[in-house]
């Protein structure tokens, strides 16, 4: 499985990448929504995008919409460290 991690905090991305690689996944990191879109436009073969919700310029929900307009088959999971009922629903 090929995964793209999207988070504007490099440290989080590096830790998650190591964890997922130990489980046998192929993992790339993007530090912004814009970078993620550029990566996906070049390589549409990602199985999963794991993205932070709270990012500058393009949040995770906007990124989800853009990804689905490029390739509807890519699954997207949005995560956040700023949990609230409003964000989850």
MOPAC internal coordinates of N, CA, C and O (Angstrom, degrees):
PM7 1SCF
backbone

  N    0.0000 0     0.00 0     0.00 0    0    0    0
  C    1.4517 1     0.00 0     0.00 0    1    0    0
  C    1.5220 1   108.17 1     0.00 0    2    1    0
  O    1.2310 1   121.00 1   -43.28 1    3    2    1
  N    1.3189 1   115.70 1   136.72 1    3    2    1
  C    1.4609 1   122.20 1  -179.57 1    5    3    2
  C    1.5319 1   109.09 1  -106.98 1    6    5    3
  O    1.2310 1   120.84 1   -55.94 1    7    6    5
  N    1.3368 1   116.00 1   124.06 1    7    6    5
  C    1.4634 1   122.36 1  -173.91 1    9    7    6
  C    1.5206 1   110.20 1  -121.36 1   10    9    7
  O    1.2310 1   121.05 1   -41.65 1   11   10    9
  N    1.3327 1   115.60 1   138.35 1   11   10    9
  C    1.4617 1   121.76 1   171.49 1   13   11   10
  C    1.5220 1   107.94 1  -110.79 1   14   13   11
  O    1.2310 1   120.51 1   -61.41 1   15   14   13
  N    1.3351 1   116.63 1   118.59 1   15   14   13
  C    1.4642 1   122.65 1   175.54 1   17   15   14
  C    1.5198 1   108.11 1   -91.41 1   18   17   15
  O    1.2310 1   120.27 1   -47.02 1   19   18   17
  N    1.3293 1   117.09 1   132.98 1   19   18   17
  C    1.4605 1   120.97 1   179.21 1   21   19   18
  C    1.5197 1   108.59 1  -126.06 1   22   21   19
  O    1.2310 1   121.13 1   -65.46 1   23   22   21
  N    1.3290 1   115.45 1   114.54 1   23   22   21
  C    1.4633 1   120.78 1   179.33 1   25   23   22
  C    1.5158 1   108.40 1  -159.38 1   26   25   23
  O    1.2310 1   120.59 1   -42.75 1   27   26   25
  N    1.3188 1   116.49 1   137.25 1   27   26   25
  C    1.4643 1   119.98 1  -179.74 1   29   27   26
  C    1.5289 1   112.31 1   -80.70 1   30   29   27
  O    1.2310 1   120.22 1  -179.04 1   31   30   29
  N    1.3303 1   117.19 1     0.96 1   31   30   29
  C    1.4632 1   121.80 1   174.75 1   33   31   30
  C    1.5286 1   108.19 1  -107.43 1   34   33   31
  O    1.2310 1   120.64 1   -76.22 1   35   34   33
  N    1.3214 1   116.38 1   103.78 1   35   34   33
  C    1.4634 1   122.26 1  -175.34 1   37   35   34
  C    1.5232 1   112.19 1   -56.47 1   38   37   35
  O    1.2310 1   120.17 1   139.89 1   39   38   37
  N    1.3227 1   117.28 1   -40.11 1   39   38   37
  C    1.4629 1   120.66 1  -177.13 1   41   39   38
  C    1.5303 1   111.30 1   -58.55 1   42   41   39
  O    1.2310 1   120.50 1   135.79 1   43   42   41
  N    1.3149 1   116.64 1   -44.21 1   43   42   41
  C    1.4685 1   121.09 1   178.42 1   45   43   42
  C    1.5275 1   109.86 1   -61.69 1   46   45   43
  O    1.2310 1   120.57 1   134.43 1   47   46   45
  N    1.3236 1   116.51 1   -45.57 1   47   46   45
  C    1.4576 1   120.82 1  -179.45 1   49   47   46
  C    1.5118 1   112.62 1   -60.49 1   50   49   47
  O    1.2310 1   120.55 1   137.78 1   51   50   49
  N    1.3263 1   116.56 1   -42.22 1   51   50   49
  C    1.4667 1   121.00 1  -179.44 1   53   51   50
  C    1.5290 1   110.59 1   -64.75 1   54   53   51
  O    1.2310 1   120.21 1   136.38 1   55   54   53
  N    1.3278 1   117.21 1   -43.62 1   55   54   53
  C    1.4698 1   121.00 1   179.34 1   57   55   54
  C    1.5279 1   110.31 1   -63.43 1   58   57   55
  O    1.2310 1   120.42 1   132.48 1   59   58   57
  N    1.3292 1   116.81 1   -47.52 1   59   58   57
  C    1.4649 1   120.52 1  -179.92 1   61   59   58
  C    1.5207 1   111.28 1   -62.98 1   62   61   59
  O    1.2310 1   120.32 1   140.31 1   63   62   61
  N    1.3270 1   116.99 1   -39.69 1   63   62   61
  C    1.4635 1   120.88 1   179.14 1   65   63   62
  C    1.5227 1   110.57 1   -60.00 1   66   65   63
  O    1.2310 1   120.34 1   134.45 1   67   66   65
  N    1.3291 1   116.96 1   -45.55 1   67   66   65
  C    1.4700 1   120.71 1   179.58 1   69   67   66
  C    1.5260 1   111.28 1   -61.49 1   70   69   67
  O    1.2310 1   120.54 1   135.73 1   71   70   69
  N    1.3146 1   116.57 1   -44.27 1   71   70   69
  C    1.4693 1   120.86 1   179.98 1   73   71   70
  C    1.5278 1   110.54 1   -61.08 1   74   73   71
  O    1.2310 1   120.66 1   132.34 1   75   74   73
  N    1.3236 1   116.35 1   -47.66 1   75   74   73
  C    1.4637 1   120.34 1  -177.24 1   77   75   74
  C    1.5275 1   112.15 1   -69.60 1   78   77   75
  O    1.2310 1   120.35 1   143.31 1   79   78   77
  N    1.3326 1   116.93 1   -36.69 1   79   78   77
  C    1.4642 1   119.66 1   177.91 1   81   79   78
  C    1.5266 1   111.26 1   -64.83 1   82   81   79
  O    1.2310 1   120.30 1   143.79 1   83   82   81
  N    1.3291 1   117.04 1   -36.21 1   83   82   81
  C    1.4676 1   120.36 1   177.29 1   85   83   82
  C    1.5248 1   111.43 1   -63.00 1   86   85   83
  O    1.2310 1   120.73 1   154.16 1   87   86   85
  N    1.3351 1   116.20 1   -25.84 1   87   86   85
  C    1.4651 1   121.37 1   177.74 1   89   87   86
  C    1.5299 1   111.70 1   -87.25 1   90   89   87
  O    1.2310 1   120.35 1  -179.90 1   91   90   89
  N    1.3443 1   116.93 1     0.10 1   91   90   89
  C    1.4576 1   120.63 1   175.67 1   93   91   90
  C    1.5111 1   116.27 1    97.39 1   94   93   91
  O    1.2310 1   119.92 1  -172.23 1   95   94   93
  N    1.3315 1   117.75 1     7.77 1   95   94   93
  C    1.4593 1   120.80 1  -179.49 1   97   95   94
  C    1.5247 1   111.03 1   -87.08 1   98   97   95
  O    1.2310 1   120.92 1   -30.61 1   99   98   97
  N    1.3311 1   115.84 1   149.39 1   99   98   97
  C    1.4629 1   122.13 1   171.35 1  101   99   98
  C    1.5204 1   106.79 1   -88.28 1  102  101   99
  O    1.2310 1   119.86 1   -54.12 1  103  102  101
  N    1.3321 1   117.88 1   125.88 1  103  102  101
  C    1.4621 1   120.97 1  -170.90 1  105  103  102
  C    1.5211 1   111.06 1  -132.91 1  106  105  103
  O    1.2310 1   121.20 1   -47.05 1  107  106  105
  N    1.3357 1   115.31 1   132.95 1  107  106  105
  C    1.4592 1   122.93 1   170.99 1  109  107  106
  C    1.5215 1   107.92 1  -120.12 1  110  109  107
  O    1.2310 1   120.80 1   -20.95 1  111  110  109
  N    1.3347 1   116.08 1   159.05 1  111  110  109
  C    1.4653 1   121.48 1  -179.41 1  113  111  110
  C    1.5209 1   109.72 1  -122.24 1  114  113  111
  O    1.2310 1   120.77 1   -42.53 1  115  114  113
  N    1.3328 1   116.14 1   137.47 1  115  114  113
  C    1.4618 1   123.39 1   169.52 1  117  115  114
  C    1.5221 1   106.93 1  -121.66 1  118  117  115
  O    1.2310 1   120.49 1   -41.38 1  119  118  117
  N    1.3287 1   116.66 1   138.62 1  119  118  117
  C    1.4691 1   121.06 1  -176.89 1  121  119  118
  C    1.5261 1   113.60 1   -95.00 1  122  121  119
  O    1.2310 1   120.33 1  -176.53 1  123  122  121
  N    1.3311 1   116.98 1     3.47 1  123  122  121
  C    1.4664 1   120.65 1   177.34 1  125  123  122
  C    1.5222 1   108.80 1  -158.65 1  126  125  123
  O    1.2310 1   121.14 1   -15.87 1  127  126  125
  N    1.3179 1   115.42 1   164.13 1  127  126  125
  C    1.4582 1   119.81 1   175.40 1  129  127  126
  C    1.5128 1   111.74 1   -62.38 1  130  129  127
  O    1.2310 1   120.67 1   139.98 1  131  130  129
  N    1.3305 1   116.32 1   -40.02 1  131  130  129
  C    1.4612 1   120.82 1  -179.96 1  133  131  130
  C    1.5253 1   110.89 1   -61.88 1  134  133  131
  O    1.2310 1   120.52 1   136.04 1  135  134  133
  N    1.3343 1   116.60 1   -43.96 1  135  134  133
  C    1.4603 1   120.40 1   178.41 1  137  135  134
  C    1.5254 1   110.57 1   -63.59 1  138  137  135
  O    1.2310 1   120.18 1   140.06 1  139  138  137
  N    1.3176 1   117.27 1   -39.94 1  139  138  137
  C    1.4652 1   121.15 1   178.60 1  141  139  138
  C    1.5253 1   110.97 1   -61.23 1  142  141  139
  O    1.2310 1   120.26 1   136.16 1  143  142  141
  N    1.3226 1   117.11 1   -43.84 1  143  142  141
  C    1.4666 1   120.81 1   179.27 1  145  143  142
  C    1.5202 1   110.32 1   -61.83 1  146  145  143
  O    1.2310 1   120.10 1   136.21 1  147  146  145
  N    1.3246 1   117.41 1   -43.79 1  147  146  145
  C    1.4667 1   120.48 1   178.77 1  149  147  146
  C    1.5250 1   111.31 1   -61.40 1  150  149  147
  O    1.2310 1   120.20 1   138.65 1  151  150  149
  N    1.3202 1   117.23 1   -41.35 1  151  150  149
  C    1.4654 1   121.38 1   178.86 1  153  151  150
  C    1.5261 1   110.32 1   -64.25 1  154  153  151
  O    1.2310 1   120.26 1   134.52 1  155  154  153
  N    1.3220 1   117.11 1   -45.48 1  155  154  153
  C    1.4668 1   121.24 1  -177.73 1  157  155  154
  C    1.5272 1   111.27 1   -67.70 1  158  157  155
  O    1.2310 1   119.85 1   145.15 1  159  158  157
  N    1.3164 1   117.89 1   -34.85 1  159  158  157
  C    1.4706 1   119.96 1   176.94 1  161  159  158
  C    1.5248 1   111.15 1   -63.41 1  162  161  159
  O    1.2310 1   120.40 1   146.26 1  163  162  161
  N    1.3335 1   116.85 1   -33.74 1  163  162  161
  C    1.4683 1   121.21 1   179.22 1  165  163  162
  C    1.5264 1   111.69 1   -79.99 1  166  165  163
  O    1.2310 1   120.34 1   147.20 1  167  166  165
  N    1.3286 1   116.95 1   -32.80 1  167  166  165
  C    1.4650 1   121.95 1  -176.70 1  169  167  166
  C    1.5225 1   108.58 1  -139.07 1  170  169  167
  O    1.2310 1   120.70 1   -82.11 1  171  170  169
  N    1.3213 1   116.27 1    97.89 1  171  170  169
  C    1.4666 1   121.42 1  -176.98 1  173  171  170
  C    1.5299 1   112.89 1   -84.04 1  174  173  171
  O    1.2310 1   119.95 1  -170.63 1  175  174  173
  N    1.3268 1   117.70 1     9.37 1  175  174  173
  C    1.4631 1   121.54 1  -173.80 1  177  175  174
  C    1.5282 1   114.57 1   -93.51 1  178  177  175
  O    1.2310 1   119.76 1  -157.08 1  179  178  177
  N    1.3087 1   118.06 1    22.92 1  179  178  177
  C    1.4657 1   119.88 1   174.82 1  181  179  178
  C    1.5266 1   108.81 1   -77.02 1  182  181  179
  O    1.2310 1   121.18 1   -39.52 1  183  182  181
  N    1.3169 1   115.35 1   140.48 1  183  182  181
  C    1.4598 1   120.78 1   176.58 1  185  183  182
  C    1.5222 1   111.31 1   -87.55 1  186  185  183
  O    1.2310 1   121.11 1   149.06 1  187  186  185
  N    1.3438 1   115.47 1   -30.94 1  187  186  185
  C    1.4576 1   120.64 1  -173.35 1  189  187  186
  C    1.5175 1   110.60 1  -148.58 1  190  189  187
  O    1.2310 1   121.27 1   -40.70 1  191  190  189
  N    1.3281 1   115.18 1   139.30 1  191  190  189
  C    1.4623 1   121.71 1   168.61 1  193  191  190
  C    1.5204 1   106.40 1  -114.80 1  194  193  191
  O    1.2310 1   120.88 1   -54.50 1  195  194  193
  N    1.3209 1   115.93 1   125.50 1  195  194  193
  C    1.4601 1   123.10 1   177.49 1  197  195  194
  C    1.5190 1   106.24 1  -111.15 1  198  197  195
  O    1.2310 1   120.30 1   -70.78 1  199  198  197
  N    1.3365 1   117.03 1   109.22 1  199  198  197
  C    1.4622 1   120.71 1  -170.27 1  201  199  198
  C    1.5191 1   113.03 1  -126.88 1  202  201  199
  O    1.2310 1   121.83 1   -35.89 1  203  202  201
  N    1.3177 1   114.10 1   144.11 1  203  202  201
  C    1.4615 1   121.47 1   169.37 1  205  203  202
  C    1.5273 1   107.96 1   -67.95 1  206  205  203
  O    1.2310 1   120.20 1   -32.75 1  207  206  205
  N    1.3127 1   117.22 1   147.25 1  207  206  205
  C    1.4603 1   121.18 1   176.51 1  209  207  206
  C    1.5214 1   110.38 1   -80.84 1  210  209  207
  O    1.2310 1   120.44 1   135.63 1  211  210  209
  N    1.3309 1   116.76 1   -44.37 1  211  210  209
  C    1.4609 1   121.67 1  -172.86 1  213  211  210
  C    1.5295 1   111.11 1   -92.14 1  214  213  211
  O    1.2310 1   120.87 1   -83.03 1  215  214  213
  N    1.3383 1   115.94 1    96.97 1  215  214  213
  C    1.4630 1   121.38 1   176.66 1  217  215  214
  C    1.5215 1   108.40 1  -135.73 1  218  217  215
  O    1.2310 1   120.93 1   -21.94 1  219  218  217
  N    1.3193 1   115.83 1   158.06 1  219  218  217
  C    1.4620 1   120.89 1   178.94 1  221  219  218
  C    1.5234 1   110.08 1   -74.49 1  222  221  219
  O    1.2310 1   120.46 1   -26.37 1  223  222  221
  N    1.3123 1   116.72 1   153.63 1  223  222  221
  C    1.4664 1   125.82 1   174.67 1  225  223  222
  C    1.5238 1   114.16 1    68.56 1  226  225  223
  O    1.2310 1   119.25 1   130.18 1  227  226  225
  N    1.3146 1   119.03 1   -49.82 1  227  226  225
  C    1.4603 1   122.35 1   178.52 1  229  227  226
  C    1.5216 1   107.93 1  -138.57 1  230  229  227
  O    1.2310 1   120.38 1   -66.61 1  231  230  229
  N    1.3430 1   116.88 1   113.39 1  231  230  229
  C    1.4629 1   118.30 1  -179.68 1  233  231  230
  C    1.5305 1   110.35 1   -80.76 1  234  233  231
  O    1.2310 1   120.81 1    -4.99 1  235  234  233
  N    1.3064 1   116.05 1   175.01 1  235  234  233
  C    1.4537 1   121.08 1  -175.97 1  237  235  234
  C    1.5179 1   114.24 1   -61.58 1  238  237  235
  O    1.2310 1   119.97 1   144.92 1  239  238  237
  N    1.3299 1   117.66 1   -35.08 1  239  238  237
  C    1.4638 1   120.85 1   179.59 1  241  239  238
  C    1.5288 1   110.03 1   -68.48 1  242  241  239
  O    1.2310 1   120.20 1   137.64 1  243  242  241
  N    1.3290 1   117.21 1   -42.36 1  243  242  241
  C    1.4646 1   120.34 1   175.91 1  245  243  242
  C    1.5267 1   110.32 1   -62.75 1  246  245  243
  O    1.2310 1   120.69 1   139.34 1  247  246  245
  N    1.3217 1   116.28 1   -40.66 1  247  246  245
  C    1.4576 1   120.83 1   178.27 1  249  247  246
  C    1.5277 1   110.47 1   -62.00 1  250  249  247
  O    1.2310 1   120.14 1   136.22 1  251  250  249
  N    1.3153 1   117.34 1   -43.78 1  251  250  249
  C    1.4622 1   121.91 1   177.30 1  253  251  250
  C    1.5247 1   110.69 1   -53.94 1  254  253  251
  O    1.2310 1   120.22 1   131.52 1  255  254  253
  N    1.3231 1   117.19 1   -48.48 1  255  254  253
  C    1.4666 1   121.40 1   179.43 1  257  255  254
  C    1.5216 1   111.62 1   -59.84 1  258  257  255
  O    1.2310 1   120.39 1   136.25 1  259  258  257
  N    1.3274 1   116.85 1   -43.75 1  259  258  257
  C    1.4715 1   121.03 1  -179.11 1  261  259  258
  C    1.5269 1   111.07 1   -66.26 1  262  261  259
  O    1.2310 1   120.45 1   137.68 1  263  262  261
  N    1.3296 1   116.74 1   -42.32 1  263  262  261
  C    1.4702 1   120.24 1   179.48 1  265  263  262
  C    1.5219 1   110.34 1   -61.00 1  266  265  263
  O    1.2310 1   120.47 1   133.51 1  267  266  265
  N    1.3218 1   116.70 1   -46.49 1  267  266  265
  C    1.4638 1   120.83 1  -178.17 1  269  267  266
  C    1.5246 1   111.80 1   -64.97 1  270  269  267
  O    1.2310 1   119.80 1   153.44 1  271  270  269
  N    1.3372 1   117.98 1   -26.56 1  271  270  269
  C    1.4670 1   119.96 1   176.59 1  273  271  270
  C    1.5295 1   111.51 1   -75.20 1  274  273  271
  O    1.2310 1   120.33 1   159.50 1  275  274  273
  N    1.3281 1   116.98 1   -20.50 1  275  274  273
  C    1.4660 1   121.89 1   178.41 1  277  275  274
  C    1.5238 1   110.61 1   -90.12 1  278  277  275
  O    1.2310 1   120.74 1   133.24 1  279  278  277
  N    1.3367 1   116.20 1   -46.76 1  279  278  277
  C    1.4647 1   121.11 1  -178.17 1  281  279  278
  C    1.5271 1   108.93 1  -152.36 1  282  281  279
  O    1.2310 1   120.74 1   -75.23 1  283  282  281
  N    1.3216 1   116.20 1   104.77 1  283  282  281
  C    1.4675 1   121.29 1  -177.02 1  285  283  282
  C    1.5281 1   113.02 1   -66.65 1  286  285  283
  O    1.2310 1   120.18 1   163.67 1  287  286  285
  N    1.3330 1   117.26 1   -16.33 1  287  286  285
  C    1.4623 1   120.48 1  -176.84 1  289  287  286
  C    1.5253 1   113.78 1   -82.65 1  290  289  287
  O    1.2310 1   120.03 1   166.94 1  291  290  289
  N    1.3244 1   117.54 1   -13.06 1  291  290  289
  C    1.4654 1   120.06 1   178.67 1  293  291  290
  C    1.5281 1   108.73 1   -75.28 1  294  293  291
  O    1.2310 1   120.77 1   -55.92 1  295  294  293
  N    1.3192 1   116.14 1   124.08 1  295  294  293
  C    1.4636 1   120.57 1   176.44 1  297  295  294
  C    1.5262 1   108.78 1   -79.41 1  298  297  295
  O    1.2310 1   120.75 1   -33.99 1  299  298  297
  N    1.3362 1   116.18 1   146.01 1  299  298  297
  C    1.4630 1   121.26 1  -178.33 1  301  299  298
  C    1.5211 1   108.99 1  -130.21 1  302  301  299
  O    1.2310 1   121.09 1   -49.84 1  303  302  301
  N    1.3269 1   115.52 1   130.16 1  303  302  301
  C    1.4637 1   121.95 1   173.08 1  305  303  302
  C    1.5176 1   107.06 1  -118.58 1  306  305  303
  O    1.2310 1   120.65 1   -53.35 1  307  306  305
  N    1.3315 1   116.36 1   126.65 1  307  306  305
  C    1.4601 1   122.15 1   178.52 1  309  307  306
  C    1.5221 1   109.01 1  -104.15 1  310  309  307
  O    1.2310 1   120.85 1   -47.47 1  311  310  309
  N    1.3298 1   115.98 1   132.53 1  311  310  309
  C    1.4645 1   121.79 1   179.05 1  313  311  310
  C    1.5243 1   109.04 1  -128.53 1  314  313  311
  O    1.2310 1   120.90 1   -22.83 1  315  314  313
  N    1.3186 1   115.88 1   157.17 1  315  314  313
  C    1.4586 1   119.39 1   177.19 1  317  315  314
  C    1.5197 1   110.55 1  -152.44 1  318  317  315
  O    1.2310 1   121.52 1   -30.40 1  319  318  317
  N    1.3088 1   114.71 1   149.60 1  319  318  317
  C    1.4530 1   121.10 1   173.36 1  321  319  318
  C    1.5189 1   111.41 1   -90.58 1  322  321  319
  O    1.2310 1   120.62 1   176.83 1  323  322  321
  N    1.3379 1   116.42 1    -3.17 1  323  322  321
  C    1.4627 1   122.54 1  -178.17 1  325  323  322
  C    1.5178 1   108.87 1  -111.53 1  326  325  323
  O    1.2310 1   120.58 1  -115.03 1  327  326  325
  N    1.3181 1   116.50 1    64.97 1  327  326  325
  C    1.4491 1   121.19 1  -173.78 1  329  327  326
  C    1.5154 1   114.18 1   -70.67 1  330  329  327
  O    1.2310 1   121.48 1   -40.04 1  331  330  329
  N    1.3190 1   114.77 1   139.96 1  331  330  329
  C    1.4621 1   122.28 1   172.13 1  333  331  330
  C    1.5220 1   107.57 1  -156.92 1  334  333  331
  O    1.2310 1   120.54 1   -19.73 1  335  334  333
  N    1.2999 1   116.58 1   160.27 1  335  334  333
  C    1.4609 1   120.86 1   177.81 1  337  335  334
  C    1.5234 1   109.88 1   -60.24 1  338  337  335
  O    1.2310 1   120.08 1   138.68 1  339  338  337
  N    1.3290 1   117.45 1   -41.32 1  339  338  337
  C    1.4629 1   121.41 1  -178.33 1  341  339  338
  C    1.5253 1   111.41 1   -61.17 1  342  341  339
  O    1.2310 1   119.93 1   139.31 1  343  342  341
  N    1.3303 1   117.74 1   -40.69 1  343  342  341
  C    1.4609 1   120.92 1   179.68 1  345  343  342
  C    1.5212 1   111.84 1   -70.86 1  346  345  343
  O    1.2310 1   120.13 1   147.57 1  347  346  345
  N    1.3076 1   117.36 1   -32.43 1  347  346  345
  C    1.4564 1   120.85 1  -175.45 1  349  347  346
  C    1.5204 1   112.84 1   -77.74 1  350  349  347
  O    1.2310 1   120.18 1   152.48 1  351  350  349
  N    1.3076 1   117.26 1   -27.52 1  351  350  349
  C    1.4707 1   120.36 1  -173.85 1  353  351  350
  C    1.4815 1   112.45 1   -94.37 1  354  353  351
  O    1.2310 1   120.10 1   180.00 1  355  354  353

